[in-house]
Amino acid sequence: MTLFSDAVVVHGVELRLERPASPEALIDEAEFERDEFLPYWAELWPAATALAEALPEVAGVHVVELGCGLGVPSLVAAAKGASVTAIDWSEDAIALLRENAARNGLTLRAETRDWREPWAERFDLALAADVLYERRNIEPVLERLRELAPAALVGLAARPYEAEFLRLAGDVEEVAPRVVRLLNVPA
């Protein structure tokens, strides 16, 4: 995988990131056949940046990011003092996030996990940015957000399935352009 480096400033945090030079080159036909896996993680999506910009005060907060990809919200949360767990189903995404965290002197836990699978750990705040690009993601993402934390922020990207997600989510509050807070996440 060929990487390129750049610097981004998000929520007052300057991050030096390496990311794939050509996300399209990461497409693996066998992985797509197995689980319709595409390397969505390899792009720096505007919804991730918007979510990171909209983070509330997170010092001392236990945060989880679902489908973290490059992990910009996780990196910003860690820089702002949160205890962060970032998950993605791509091992390459997790490996690169660990490298980018180290490159920026940040500590976080990054794990390869499938958000379709429940897990017992609980957090104070759940994050997800631009994870509604496939219809099959709606219910699992909503279930994980509700089970993992009493508060959730979701970065939207005008994907076709977002309207269905918002309908199922119930009450939401727009906290910033393209970022909503789920209001009916049980504690």
C-alpha positions as CSV (number, residue, x, y, z in Angstrom):
1,M,0.0,0.0,0.0
2,T,1.4,3.3,-1.1
3,L,0.9,6.1,1.5
4,F,1.1,9.8,1.4
5,S,1.4,12.2,4.3
6,D,-0.4,15.4,5.0
7,A,-1.3,17.5,7.9
8,V,-4.9,18.4,8.9
9,V,-6.1,20.7,11.6
10,V,-9.4,19.6,13.2
11,H,-11.0,21.1,16.3
12,G,-7.8,23.0,17.0
13,V,-5.7,19.8,16.8
14,E,-3.0,19.4,14.2
15,L,-2.6,15.9,13.0
16,R,0.1,14.5,10.8
17,L,-1.6,11.7,8.9
18,E,-0.5,9.0,6.5
19,R,-3.2,7.6,4.3
20,P,-3.5,5.5,1.2
21,A,-2.5,7.3,-1.9
22,S,-5.0,5.4,-4.0
23,P,-7.9,3.9,-2.1
24,E,-9.2,2.3,-5.3
25,A,-6.0,0.2,-5.5
26,L,-7.0,-1.5,-2.2
27,I,-10.1,-3.1,-3.7
28,D,-9.9,-6.8,-3.3
29,E,-12.3,-8.8,-5.4
30,A,-12.1,-11.9,-3.1
31,E,-13.0,-9.8,-0.1
32,F,-15.8,-8.1,-2.0
33,E,-17.2,-11.5,-2.9
34,R,-17.0,-12.8,0.7
35,D,-18.7,-9.8,2.4
36,E,-19.1,-7.0,-0.1
37,F,-16.0,-5.5,1.6
38,L,-14.8,-2.2,0.1
39,P,-12.0,-0.1,1.5
40,Y,-14.2,2.8,2.6
41,W,-11.8,3.3,5.5
42,A,-9.0,4.6,3.2
43,E,-10.7,8.0,2.5
44,L,-10.7,11.1,4.8
45,W,-14.4,11.7,4.6
46,P,-15.9,15.1,5.3
47,A,-18.4,13.6,7.8
48,A,-15.5,12.4,9.9
49,T,-13.9,15.8,10.0
50,A,-17.3,17.4,10.8
51,L,-17.9,14.9,13.6
52,A,-14.4,15.6,15.0
53,E,-15.1,19.4,14.9
54,A,-18.4,18.9,16.7
55,L,-16.9,16.9,19.6
56,P,-18.0,18.2,23.0
57,E,-15.6,18.4,26.0
58,V,-14.2,14.9,26.2
59,A,-11.4,15.1,28.8
60,G,-11.8,12.0,31.0
61,V,-14.6,10.6,28.8
62,H,-14.5,7.0,27.7
63,V,-15.2,7.2,23.9
64,V,-15.8,4.5,21.3
65,E,-15.8,5.1,17.5
66,L,-17.6,2.6,15.3
67,G,-16.2,2.1,11.7
68,C,-13.3,4.5,12.5
69,G,-11.5,4.2,9.2
70,L,-8.6,6.7,9.4
71,G,-9.9,7.6,12.9
72,V,-9.8,11.4,12.8
73,P,-12.6,11.7,15.4
74,S,-10.8,9.2,17.6
75,L,-7.4,11.0,17.2
76,V,-9.0,14.4,18.0
77,A,-10.8,12.9,21.1
78,A,-7.6,11.3,22.3
79,A,-5.8,14.7,21.8
80,K,-8.5,16.3,23.9
81,G,-8.0,13.9,26.8
82,A,-10.5,11.2,26.1
83,S,-9.9,7.5,26.7
84,V,-10.6,6.2,23.2
85,T,-11.4,2.8,21.7
86,A,-11.6,2.9,17.9
87,I,-13.0,-0.1,15.9
88,D,-13.1,-1.0,12.3
89,W,-13.5,-4.3,10.5
90,S,-10.5,-3.6,8.3
91,E,-7.2,-4.8,9.8
92,D,-5.4,-2.3,7.5
93,A,-7.4,0.6,8.9
94,I,-6.6,-0.4,12.4
95,A,-2.9,-0.9,11.7
96,L,-2.7,2.6,10.0
97,L,-4.7,4.2,12.8
98,R,-2.2,2.8,15.4
99,E,0.7,4.2,13.3
100,N,-1.0,7.6,13.0
101,A,-1.7,7.7,16.7
102,A,2.0,7.0,17.5
103,R,3.1,9.5,14.8
104,N,1.1,12.2,16.7
105,G,2.1,11.1,20.2
106,L,-1.5,10.0,21.0
107,T,-2.7,6.9,23.0
108,L,-5.8,5.0,22.0
109,R,-7.0,1.5,21.7
110,A,-7.6,0.3,18.1
111,E,-9.3,-3.0,17.5
112,T,-10.5,-5.0,14.5
113,R,-14.2,-5.7,15.2
114,D,-17.4,-6.1,13.2
115,W,-20.1,-3.6,14.4
116,R,-22.7,-6.2,13.6
117,E,-21.5,-8.2,16.6
118,P,-22.6,-7.1,20.1
119,W,-20.1,-6.7,22.8
120,A,-20.2,-6.1,26.6
121,E,-18.0,-3.1,27.1
122,R,-19.7,0.2,27.8
123,F,-18.5,3.8,27.1
124,D,-19.6,7.3,27.9
125,L,-19.9,8.5,24.3
126,A,-20.2,6.6,21.0
127,L,-19.2,8.1,17.7
128,A,-19.8,7.0,14.1
129,A,-19.1,9.0,10.9
130,D,-20.3,8.2,7.4
131,V,-21.1,4.5,8.2
132,L,-24.5,4.4,6.5
133,Y,-23.3,3.8,2.9
134,E,-25.0,0.4,2.7
135,R,-28.6,-0.5,3.7
136,R,-27.4,-3.5,5.7
137,N,-25.5,-1.2,8.1
138,I,-28.6,0.7,9.5
139,E,-29.9,-1.6,12.2
140,P,-26.5,-2.9,13.4
141,V,-25.0,0.6,13.7
142,L,-28.1,1.8,15.6
143,E,-28.1,-1.2,17.9
144,R,-24.4,-0.8,18.7
145,L,-24.7,3.0,19.3
146,R,-27.6,2.3,21.7
147,E,-25.9,-0.6,23.5
148,L,-22.4,0.9,23.9
149,A,-23.1,4.3,25.4
150,P,-25.8,6.6,26.8
151,A,-24.8,9.3,24.3
152,A,-24.0,9.1,20.6
153,L,-22.9,11.5,17.9
154,V,-23.3,10.5,14.2
155,G,-21.6,12.3,11.3
156,L,-23.8,12.3,8.2
157,A,-22.8,12.5,4.6
158,A,-26.1,12.7,2.6
159,R,-26.0,9.0,1.9
160,P,-29.2,7.4,0.6
161,Y,-29.8,5.3,3.7
162,E,-29.4,8.1,6.3
163,A,-33.1,9.0,6.2
164,E,-34.1,5.5,7.1
165,F,-31.5,5.5,9.9
166,L,-32.8,8.8,11.3
167,R,-36.4,7.5,11.1
168,L,-35.5,4.4,13.1
169,A,-33.3,6.4,15.5
170,G,-36.3,8.6,16.6
171,D,-35.4,11.9,18.2
172,V,-32.2,13.5,17.1
173,E,-30.7,16.9,17.6
174,E,-28.5,18.5,15.0
175,V,-25.5,19.7,16.9
176,A,-23.5,20.9,13.9
177,P,-23.9,20.8,10.1
178,R,-23.9,17.1,9.2
179,V,-23.7,15.9,12.9
180,V,-26.6,14.6,15.0
181,R,-26.9,13.5,18.5
182,L,-29.3,10.6,19.2
183,L,-31.6,11.7,21.9
184,N,-33.3,8.4,22.8
185,V,-30.1,6.4,23.5
186,P,-30.9,4.6,26.8
187,A,-28.5,5.1,29.7
